[in-house]
Amino acid sequence: MAVQTTAPGGPVGETVAAPAGRETAIGKAWREFRRFPVIPTFILIVLLFVPAVFADLLSPHDHLLGDLERELEPPAWVSDREREQLIVQRARDNNTEVSLNNARRNMDSGAATLVDTNGNGQPDIGETMVRIELGGSWEYPFGTDKQGRDLLSRLMHGARISLAVSCLAIMLGGFLGTTLGMVAAFRGGLVDAILMRIVDIKLAFPSILLALTLVVAIGSGFSTVVIVIALLLWARYARVVRGEALTIKERDFIDRARVAGASNLRIMARHIFPNVFNTVIVLATLEVGHVIILEATLSFLGAGIPRPQPAWGLMAADGREVITSSWWIFLFPCLAIVMTVLSMNLLGDWLRDRLDPKLRNV
């Protein structure tokens, strides 16, 4: 890069090359900006944080009340279409078959027409019924579910549930694990051995199996989900914080604090915890995606957030039954989960590299 300067013995304003390898402040800022995960952060803000905080203001409809006359309405961009169904005595595939009784009801209501091969004007077994399926409208941009509830409104309030569960569970589990990790490192001996064996036992169990067992023992509900997930998270915090604290407690400033008469509690709170705080923040960020998946899995299995709350896992479970005909009920909650978890993981990786590069292999 060339700069204007006054060289010794030369004319004023002579152009002299800047030293090689020197980076300007603008160049450094641009390099850091390129490394920052802009798109994942934007997705998180639009998909999770803004809807969670302002769901009551942004949602176009009530997320609990529905209109049964608008049930299973497709998204706004889906146009009207016709679907042929074979009239049978008992339908096994609702996409290609329709029972005789349902065919008669559809004909009477005007929702379908008949390909009258028998010429009697009445639906018979073996004939074909043409169902007229109406497209969506922008009144319900993402369509409606089986109770006629707006999916967009339910997705927004579902983001609030996911964010609340994540924050509370991570704070509770992080506090418990960080405290036990510092105690194990600072006390050592038998206390350290017992706590670490408990951590090993806990990490040996599959998370979902342990969560289902705890939910069955405690009972389902919002508070139960938070407590159960927190009990699943603390062990990882304890192990990582213990490793950091073992290194920190051997430093000279810890010995000087002891000589100054500081108590063990004061040393842990004033000297050890501030030095492991970045590690805890990085772990908390990386755990958000894990917590969202755990909560969605428990709700999907019926052991998490109870109905009629619009948890993303519950919405996916409701859409599973009609996935072939009303795919949007299952698709949109799953997309919200995948995009949120992926974006949070990318943001967590960047934050890990910025705050604590030693955790790149964690």
N, C-alpha and C positions, 0 to 999 in steps of 0.2 A: 504493500500500500504506500502511496506517495503522499507526503505532507509538505506544506510550505513552512520553511524555517530559515534561519540565518546561519549559514555554514561559516566556520572560522576561515577568514581570509577570502571569503566569497561575497558576491553581491547579496543585498537584502532581497528576500523572497525567493531564493534559489530552492528548487525542488530537490529534496533529499529523501531517499527511500527509508521507510520506517524499518526498525529492526525486525528481522524475520522471526516468525513464531509468536509475535505479540498480537493479542486478540482485543479488539475494541469492545466497549461495553455493549454496543448495539449488536455486534456479532455474537457475543456471549448470550445476550438475552434471546436472540433469534434461535440459537442452538438449543437453549433450554426449552423454548416454546415448541420447537419441532419434536422434542422428546416427550412433551406433555401430551397425554391421551385426550385430545380435544373431543373427538367424536364420542368415545365412551362416556366422558364427563357430560357432554350435551345430552346423550341418551338418558343418563341417570337423572339429570335435572328435569327433563321433560317427562320421563316415564315414571319416576319414583317420587322425587322430592316435591315438585310442584303439585301434582295430583294429591299426594298424601296430605300436604299442609292445607291446600285450598279446595279439597274435594267438595265441600258443601257449597262453595261458590261456583265452581266450574262444572259440576255434574249437571247435565240438562234435565234429568228426571230423578225421581226418588229411587234410591238403589234397593229398597225393600218392597215397594209397591209396584205391581204390574197391571197390565191391561190384557185380560185373557182373550180379547178379540184381536190382539196383535201378537199372539204367541208364535214363536218360531219364525219371526219375520227375518229375512236375510239382510245382510249389510246393504248399504245404500247403493253400491255400485253393481249389485246383482239385478239383472233385468228379468222381466216376466218370461216364463218358459212353460212348455207343455211336457208332461211325462206320461208315457203309456204304461199301464199296469194290467196284468192278466187277472181276470176275476176267477177266484178259486173259493172252495168251501172254507178253508182255513189258511190264512196267509202265513208263510214262514219267512219270506223276505219282503219287508215293507217297501223296498225300493222298486221291485219288479212285480209284486203281487198285491192284491187287495181282496179282502174277504167279501163275500156276497152281500152281507148286511151293511158293511161300510160302503160298498159301491152304491147300494140303494140310497143310503143317507147322503152321499156326495151328489148323486143325481138329483135328489129332491131339493137340496140346498142350492143347486146351480154351480157347485164348485167343480164339476166335471161333466164331460160329455161321453156318450157311448158310441162305440163303433158297432152298430146294430147289424150283426151278421145273420141273426135269426129272423129279423123283420117284425118282431112283436113289440118293439119299443121299450122293452123291459130288460134290465141287466140279467144275464144268465151266466152260469159257470162255463168258462171257455172263451167268453167274449173279452174284448179289450175296452178298458175305460181310459179316457184321456183326462188326466187331472191338470187343471190350470193352476199353476203355482205363481203367485204374484211376486214381483221383485221387491226390493227394499226401498226405503225412503230416507231422506236426510233428517227426518225427525228422530230416527234411531240409526245413527251412522254405522254402528257395529252390529246392528240387529238386536233381536230380543231372545230370551231363553224360553223354556217351557211354560213359565208363569207370566210371560209377556213383560218381563223386566228388562230395562235398558242395559245392554252389556257394557257400554262405555261408562255409564255411571257406576256400575258395579266394579269395573276395573279400577276406576279412580279410588273408590273406597277400599278396594282390596290392596292397593298400594299403601294406604295408611296402615292397614293391619300388618303387612309385611315389614314396613319400616318400624312400627312400634315394637313388634316382636323382636326384630333384629337388634334394635338399640337396647331394649331392656335386658334381653338374654345375654348380649355381649357385655354390657356393663356389669351384670350380676356375676356371670361366669369369669370375666376378666378380673374383677375385684377379688373373688375367691381364689382363683388360680395364682394371681400375682402375690397375694398375701401369703399363701401357703408356700409358694416358691421361694420367697425371701426368707421366711421362717426356716425352711429346710436348709437353705444355704448358710444362713447365719448361725443356726444352732448346731448343725452337723450331727454326727454320731447317730444315736438310736432314732432321734426325731427325723433326721434326714432319711435314714434307711426305711422307716415305716411309711413316710409320706411318698417316697419314690416307688415303693412296692405297691401302694394303693394306686398310684398313677399307672404303673405297668398293667395292673389288673384291669383298670378301667379302659385303657387303650386296647386291650386284647378283645373286648366285646364289640361286635358290629353296632354302629350308632343307631340304626333304625330299629334293630331288635331290642336294644336296651331302652330306646325311647318308647316303643310300644309296651314293653313290660312296665315301665314307670307310669305310663298313662293309664293302663289297666288297674294298677295299684292305687293311683291317686284319683283318677277321674278326669274326663276331658273338660276343656274350657280354656279361655285365654290365659289366665294366670297359670294354669297347669302347663300349657305349652311353653310359656316363658321359663318356668322353673325347670322343666325337663330338659330343655335345650341348654340352659345354663349349666346344669349338672353334666351335660355331655361336653361342654367346652372347657371347663376349668383345668383339666389335666394337661392340655397342651400349653396353656399359659404357665402352669406350675413348672413344667419341665424346662421350657425356654428361659423363663425368668430365673430359675435356680442356676442354670448354667452361666447366665450373665452375672448374677450376684456372687457366685463363687469367685469369679475373677475380680470383681470390684472390691470385695471385702479384704483382699490381700494388698490393696494399695496403701500408700503412706498416709493419705488423708483420713482413712478409717482409723489407723493407729493413733494419729494425732487427736481425733475426736474422742477416742477412748481415754487418752491421757488427760484430755480436758474435762473428763468426768461425764461425758454424754451417756445416757442410758441406751440400752439395746434398742428400745422402741424409737428413741430419737435418731439413732444412727440409721435405722432402716427407713424411717420416714423422711429425714432431711438429707441423707447422703446416698443411700442405695437406691431408693425409689426414683429420684430424679434422673439417675443414670440409666435406669432400665425403662424409662417412660417411653422413649422413642420405639423401643422394641415392642412394648405393649400396644402402642398405637398402630404399628405396622400389622401386628397379628390381628388386632380388632378389625382393621380394614379388610384383610384377607378372609376373615371369617364371615363377613356379611353374606356373601354368596352361599356359603355352606349353610348358614342359618335359614336363609330364604328357601333353599331346597328342602331342608329338614321340615320346616313348617308346612310347606306345600305338600310334602309326602304324607305327613301325619293327617293333614286335612283331607287329602285325596283318599286315604284309607279309612276316614271316618273317626279318627282318634285325635283330631286337632281342634281347630276353631269350629264351634257348632253352627248349624244352620239357624237362622237364614242369613248370617253374616257372609259378605261376599269375599271370602278368602280365595285366593287364586287357585289353590289346590281343590277346594270345594267346587269351584266353577268348572274346572277341568273334569272332575268326577261326574258332575251333572251332564256335561257334554259327551261323555264317553258312551252313554246309552243311545245317543242319536247322531253319532259321529259320521255315519254314512249319508244321512239326509240333511242334518243341520250342523255342518262341520264347523261353523264359526263359533259355536258355543264352546267347543274344545280347543280350537286353534288359538284364539286370542289370549286366553289366560296362559297357555303354554308359551306363546311368543313373549308375553310380558315377563315370565319367569326366566326364559333363556336370555333375553336381551339384558335384563337387569343383572343377572348373575355374571354374564360374560363381561359387561361393562365394569362392574364392580371389581372383578378379578384383574382386569387390565389396569384400572386405576390403582388397585392395591399393589400390583407389581411395580408401577412407577413410584408410588410412595415408598415402597420398601427400598428401592434403589437409591432414593433421595435421602431417606432418614437413616437407614441401617443396611449398608451393602453386605454386611456379614450374614444377613438372613437370606441371601439369594438362593440358597439350597434348602430352605425350610419349606 
